Amino acid sequence: KLTNSGSGGTITVKNISVSDLIGIKAANGVVVTNVSDHTKKRMLQRSITVGDVKNTIVTSAVTYRSKTDDKCAVFDKGSIHSVLSDAGNIVTIARNGR
């Protein structure tokens, strides 16, 4: 589970269940092997569920290469924006416009 604890708005990653994401095949054919702690923190901060992430990566109609890292693909669907590395790591996630 993720908890928002500590002073100064510190986010602590405990054990968020992201097991439903491991092993899924993204729209670009890359298989998810890892979900970064950064992604887990952003999921908590931005109220994004595992289902939102999975839906975006698997069924995204808009997929393009990252402008800042050519080893990553960006998936946009609805209000969710996900970044997946070619190695299968979900690097970050956001709501579009944030």
NUFIGU-657038 format. One line per field, with one value per atom (N, C-alpha, C, CB): residue number from 1; x, y, z. Coordinates in steps of 0.05 Angstrom, whole numbers, plus 5000, padded with zeros to 4 digits. Glycine has a CB too. Layout:
BEGIN
pos = NUM, ...
c1 = X, ...
c2 = Y, ...
c3 = Z, ...
//
This chain:
BEGIN
pos = 1, 1, 1, 1, 2, 2, 2, 2, 3, 3, 3, 3, 4, 4, 4, 4, 5, 5, 5, 5, 6, 6, 6, 6, 7, 7, 7, 7, 8, 8, 8, 8, 9, 9, 9, 9, 10, 10, 10, 10, 11, 11, 11, 11, 12, 12, 12, 12, 13, 13, 13, 13, 14, 14, 14, 14, 15, 15, 15, 15, 16, 16, 16, 16, 17, 17, 17, 17, 18, 18, 18, 18, 19, 19, 19, 19, 20, 20, 20, 20, 21, 21, 21, 21, 22, 22, 22, 22, 23, 23, 23, 23, 24, 24, 24, 24, 25, 25, 25, 25, 26, 26, 26, 26, 27, 27, 27, 27, 28, 28, 28, 28, 29, 29, 29, 29, 30, 30, 30, 30, 31, 31, 31, 31, 32, 32, 32, 32, 33, 33, 33, 33, 34, 34, 34, 34, 35, 35, 35, 35, 36, 36, 36, 36, 37, 37, 37, 37, 38, 38, 38, 38, 39, 39, 39, 39, 40, 40, 40, 40, 41, 41, 41, 41, 42, 42, 42, 42, 43, 43, 43, 43, 44, 44, 44, 44, 45, 45, 45, 45, 46, 46, 46, 46, 47, 47, 47, 47, 48, 48, 48, 48, 49, 49, 49, 49, 50, 50, 50, 50, 51, 51, 51, 51, 52, 52, 52, 52, 53, 53, 53, 53, 54, 54, 54, 54, 55, 55, 55, 55, 56, 56, 56, 56, 57, 57, 57, 57, 58, 58, 58, 58, 59, 59, 59, 59, 60, 60, 60, 60, 61, 61, 61, 61, 62, 62, 62, 62, 63, 63, 63, 63, 64, 64, 64, 64, 65, 65, 65, 65, 66, 66, 66, 66, 67, 67, 67, 67, 68, 68, 68, 68, 69, 69, 69, 69, 70, 70, 70, 70, 71, 71, 71, 71, 72, 72, 72, 72, 73, 73, 73, 73, 74, 74, 74, 74, 75, 75, 75, 75, 76, 76, 76, 76, 77, 77, 77, 77, 78, 78, 78, 78, 79, 79, 79, 79, 80, 80, 80, 80, 81, 81, 81, 81, 82, 82, 82, 82, 83, 83, 83, 83, 84, 84, 84, 84, 85, 85, 85, 85, 86, 86, 86, 86, 87, 87, 87, 87, 88, 88, 88, 88, 89, 89, 89, 89, 90, 90, 90, 90, 91, 91, 91, 91, 92, 92, 92, 92, 93, 93, 93, 93, 94, 94, 94, 94, 95, 95, 95, 95, 96, 96, 96, 96, 97, 97, 97, 97, 98, 98, 98, 98
c1 = 5017, 5000, 5018, 4981, 5007, 5021, 5009, 5019, 5026, 5016, 5027, 5022, 5012, 5021, 5027, 5000, 5052, 5058, 5083, 5062, 5088, 5112, 5107, 5135, 5126, 5124, 5131, 5141, 5121, 5128, 5116, 5158, 5095, 5081, 5097, 5075, 5115, 5131, 5114, 5152, 5119, 5104, 5122, 5096, 5112, 5127, 5114, 5127, 5130, 5120, 5124, 5135, 5102, 5104, 5101, 5082, 5078, 5075, 5050, 5073, 5051, 5028, 5027, 5030, 5004, 5001, 5000, 4976, 5022, 5024, 5028, 5047, 5023, 5028, 5010, 5022, 4987, 4970, 4983, 4943, 5003, 5016, 5040, 5026, 5052, 5076, 5067, 5090, 5080, 5075, 5055, 5065, 5042, 5023, 5038, 5004, 5027, 5039, 5027, 5035, 5044, 5035, 5027, 5057, 5014, 5005, 5028, 4990, 5052, 5076, 5091, 5095, 5080, 5092, 5111, 5106, 5118, 5137, 5122, 5149, 5134, 5123, 5132, 5130, 5113, 5120, 5134, 5094, 5158, 5174, 5177, 5201, 5172, 5176, 5159, 5206, 5152, 5138, 5156, 5108, 5166, 5185, 5171, 5197, 5187, 5176, 5166, 5198, 5179, 5169, 5141, 5188, 5136, 5109, 5089, 5108, 5096, 5078, 5071, 5091, 5091, 5086, 5067, 5113, 5072, 5055, 5026, 5066, 5023, 4997, 4981, 4998, 4995, 4982, 4976, 5001, 4995, 4991, 4969, 5017, 4967, 4948, 4923, 4963, 4919, 4895, 4891, 4870, 4913, 4912, 4914, 4936, 4895, 4894, 4911, 4865, 4915, 4929, 4913, 4932, 4886, 4869, 4873, 4841, 4876, 4880, 4906, 4881, 4927, 4954, 4952, 4975, 4940, 4938, 4922, 4924, 4899, 4883, 4898, 4858, 4913, 4928, 4949, 4940, 4965, 4987, 4978, 5005, 4957, 4948, 4931, 4932, 4914, 4895, 4899, 4867, 4921, 4926, 4926, 4952, 4911, 4911, 4934, 4884, 4943, 4964, 4989, 4955, 5009, 5035, 5057, 5037, 5076, 5099, 5124, 5092, 5147, 5172, 5175, 5196, 5187, 5192, 5211, 5203, 5205, 5223, 5248, 5208, 5246, 5269, 5286, 5260, 5275, 5289, 5281, 5284, 5299, 5292, 5289, 5313, 5293, 5289, 5262, 5312, 5244, 5218, 5196, 5217, 5173, 5149, 5129, 5137, 5113, 5093, 5066, 5096, 5048, 5021, 5001, 5016, 4984, 4963, 4936, 4966, 4919, 4892, 4874, 4889, 4854, 4838, 4855, 4822, 4853, 4868, 4894, 4851, 4901, 4925, 4948, 4918, 4971, 4996, 5016, 5007, 5025, 5043, 5069, 5030, 5091, 5117, 5128, 5137, 5134, 5145, 5171, 5124, 5192, 5218, 5217, 5240, 5236, 5238, 5246, 5260, 5257, 5264, 5240, 5287, 5217, 5194, 5188, 5196, 5202, 5198, 5178, 5225, 5156, 5138, 5152, 5110, 5161, 5178, 5162, 5194, 5140, 5123, 5095, 5135, 5077, 5049, 5039, 5032, 5021, 5010, 4982, 5028, 4968, 4943, 4951, 4921, 4941, 4948, 4943, 4933, 4962, 4960, 4973, 4931, 4986, 4999, 5028, 4986
c2 = 4976, 5000, 5025, 5000, 5046, 5071, 5088, 5086, 5102, 5120, 5147, 5109, 5167, 5195, 5202, 5214, 5201, 5206, 5223, 5179, 5231, 5246, 5276, 5238, 5291, 5320, 5329, 5334, 5351, 5362, 5347, 5363, 5332, 5318, 5295, 5337, 5283, 5260, 5237, 5252, 5225, 5201, 5177, 5203, 5157, 5133, 5110, 5127, 5096, 5073, 5049, 5069, 5036, 5011, 4988, 5010, 4975, 4953, 4956, 4927, 4974, 4977, 4952, 5004, 4942, 4917, 4925, 4902, 4921, 4926, 4900, 4945, 4878, 4851, 4847, 4829, 4861, 4858, 4871, 4871, 4888, 4901, 4884, 4928, 4869, 4853, 4831, 4841, 4830, 4809, 4817, 4785, 4841, 4849, 4858, 4871, 4855, 4864, 4891, 4843, 4911, 4937, 4938, 4958, 4960, 4963, 4962, 4990, 4969, 4968, 4942, 4991, 4922, 4896, 4891, 4890, 4912, 4909, 4897, 4937, 4878, 4865, 4880, 4835, 4887, 4901, 4882, 4913, 4890, 4874, 4888, 4869, 4914, 4929, 4954, 4936, 4962, 4988, 5004, 4984, 5026, 5042, 5053, 5064, 5057, 5070, 5098, 5072, 5112, 5138, 5136, 5150, 5116, 5112, 5106, 5088, 5090, 5084, 5109, 5063, 5126, 5151, 5169, 5166, 5171, 5187, 5177, 5189, 5150, 5138, 5147, 5107, 5147, 5156, 5186, 5150, 5202, 5231, 5239, 5244, 5225, 5233, 5216, 5232, 5199, 5182, 5166, 5199, 5153, 5136, 5107, 5143, 5091, 5063, 5045, 5053, 5020, 5000, 4995, 4973, 4994, 4991, 5013, 4989, 5038, 5061, 5057, 5087, 5049, 5045, 5022, 5038, 5000, 4977, 4984, 4953, 4997, 5005, 5024, 5019, 5042, 5061, 5047, 5083, 5030, 5017, 4995, 5004, 4981, 4959, 4968, 4939, 4988, 4995, 5023, 4993, 5036, 5063, 5065, 5074, 5084, 5089, 5109, 5100, 5124, 5144, 5135, 5172, 5127, 5118, 5131, 5087, 5142, 5155, 5153, 5185, 5158, 5157, 5182, 5155, 5178, 5200, 5220, 5190, 5246, 5267, 5270, 5293, 5261, 5264, 5239, 5273, 5216, 5190, 5172, 5177, 5168, 5153, 5123, 5157, 5115, 5086, 5082, 5077, 5101, 5100, 5106, 5118, 5093, 5099, 5112, 5073, 5131, 5145, 5135, 5176, 5130, 5121, 5141, 5092, 5151, 5170, 5158, 5197, 5158, 5149, 5165, 5118, 5178, 5195, 5215, 5177, 5215, 5234, 5223, 5244, 5198, 5185, 5184, 5156, 5190, 5191, 5173, 5221, 5151, 5132, 5130, 5104, 5126, 5123, 5095, 5145, 5080, 5052, 5050, 5031, 5041, 5038, 5013, 5036, 5012, 4989, 4963, 4994, 4967, 4944, 4934, 4952, 4948, 4939, 4952, 4910, 4974, 4988, 5011, 4999, 5012, 5035, 5057, 5028, 5077, 5098, 5119, 5112, 5128, 5148, 5147, 5176, 5161, 5163, 5190, 5139, 5201, 5227, 5229, 5250, 5249, 5258, 5279, 5268, 5277, 5297, 5325, 5292, 5343, 5370, 5375, 5378, 5355, 5359, 5353, 5341
c3 = 5000, 5000, 5000, 5024, 4989, 4990, 5013, 4963, 5026, 5047, 5043, 5075, 5049, 5048, 5077, 5034, 5085, 5113, 5115, 5127, 5140, 5145, 5142, 5127, 5150, 5148, 5120, 5169, 5112, 5086, 5063, 5083, 5068, 5047, 5035, 5025, 5051, 5042, 5034, 5063, 5011, 5002, 5007, 4972, 5021, 5027, 5012, 5058, 4996, 4981, 5000, 4954, 5005, 5021, 5002, 5044, 5000, 4982, 4965, 4998, 4946, 4928, 4910, 4911, 4906, 4890, 4861, 4899, 4848, 4819, 4804, 4813, 4817, 4805, 4780, 4825, 4779, 4755, 4730, 4760, 4734, 4712, 4701, 4720, 4718, 4710, 4691, 4735, 4668, 4648, 4627, 4662, 4630, 4608, 4584, 4619, 4561, 4536, 4528, 4513, 4526, 4518, 4489, 4524, 4481, 4454, 4434, 4451, 4442, 4425, 4426, 4432, 4440, 4442, 4465, 4417, 4479, 4502, 4526, 4510, 4539, 4563, 4588, 4564, 4605, 4630, 4649, 4643, 4658, 4677, 4704, 4665, 4706, 4730, 4731, 4734, 4755, 4759, 4778, 4769, 4770, 4786, 4811, 4770, 4832, 4856, 4849, 4878, 4831, 4822, 4812, 4801, 4795, 4784, 4807, 4764, 4826, 4848, 4864, 4867, 4868, 4882, 4867, 4888, 4841, 4824, 4823, 4795, 4823, 4823, 4848, 4823, 4871, 4896, 4894, 4920, 4887, 4886, 4867, 4879, 4845, 4824, 4822, 4797, 4842, 4843, 4818, 4848, 4809, 4785, 4794, 4766, 4785, 4794, 4776, 4794, 4786, 4770, 4744, 4786, 4746, 4723, 4702, 4731, 4712, 4694, 4678, 4709, 4693, 4680, 4659, 4701, 4667, 4649, 4624, 4664, 4628, 4605, 4586, 4615, 4597, 4580, 4564, 4597, 4577, 4564, 4543, 4584, 4550, 4533, 4509, 4549, 4513, 4493, 4481, 4503, 4487, 4478, 4448, 4490, 4438, 4409, 4402, 4400, 4421, 4416, 4430, 4426, 4414, 4425, 4409, 4424, 4422, 4409, 4426, 4402, 4413, 4428, 4445, 4408, 4468, 4486, 4474, 4513, 4478, 4467, 4484, 4467, 4510, 4528, 4531, 4554, 4523, 4526, 4503, 4554, 4484, 4460, 4465, 4439, 4491, 4498, 4511, 4516, 4509, 4522, 4502, 4546, 4507, 4491, 4510, 4479, 4499, 4514, 4504, 4510, 4523, 4517, 4528, 4529, 4511, 4519, 4513, 4505, 4534, 4530, 4550, 4534, 4539, 4557, 4572, 4577, 4598, 4614, 4625, 4636, 4618, 4629, 4609, 4638, 4619, 4603, 4617, 4601, 4604, 4616, 4599, 4617, 4612, 4599, 4606, 4607, 4585, 4588, 4573, 4577, 4587, 4574, 4556, 4595, 4537, 4520, 4535, 4498, 4559, 4576, 4593, 4595, 4591, 4605, 4632, 4610, 4638, 4663, 4659, 4674, 4675, 4674, 4690, 4686, 4676, 4687, 4702, 4665, 4691, 4704, 4693, 4701, 4706, 4698, 4707, 4709, 4691, 4698, 4687, 4688, 4696, 4683, 4663, 4703, 4638, 4618, 4628, 4591, 4622, 4630, 4657, 4632, 4669, 4695, 4693, 4717
//
